[in-house]
């Protein structure tokens, strides 16, 4: 029996889950790459999680006290499996989260109970990175070591046509929220999750993949100089990719722009970074600096083009392995 396992980071499902979720996140050696200082990471993770918990709980309180990522990711993998079935490829959907339930070990146990023998691993991260898809593959494959389940990976899909179609459609929807006179000229600010510059210097492909997506969408929509790329959600004191989304909004306002479309380019579903960081914090910052029309493109979610694109990638992988 064939499975599709969607991989994502997870998120706290209650205020009480915030601190243990953060502890799991900061314990990941692919997220915080201490290298020679790796033995002290569990201690450091507890310290950071405890220190940030109050701030993070307040942030989650602004979006209902919990992350919607589990429900969002479940809906996505179910939609993808349904699209595969429409093309004659039958699979069973599963979800594995890196830092909160369902953890990879829980997912593997469920697959074993269901008699799964083959699994297609689908990261809900379009852009390859050791910190996201790399970490997710490592944890699920570790959980699979004692299971008789053969796997195949979908490595990344930064320029997959279905993903690009969905992004372009979401941008069009958002632009339609602006005053009519602003729609054709407003800057489009692509906001990607940040990453320390040191990780890129060590060969992480993330920045190249992000730039490929932005370039492809810019070309499709003829955005030219209206397209801007910035990075959000930095943590810690080391140098991160820039400019930050806040800096980019400030620069647009200083240049006299009064409308903007913000696109969460590295997020396929809605969660804290879109619903609180962009929708609340960045919207307030933009307004304080004179940007009177702020539109945010929805995450691609279960957009039919995105779902179809992922289904196509999975069907091709299954056929390449002789599974269908």
Order of alpha helices (4+ residues) and beta strands (2+ residues): beta-alpha-alpha-alpha-beta-alpha-beta-alpha-beta-alpha-beta-alpha-alpha-beta-alpha-beta-alpha-beta-alpha
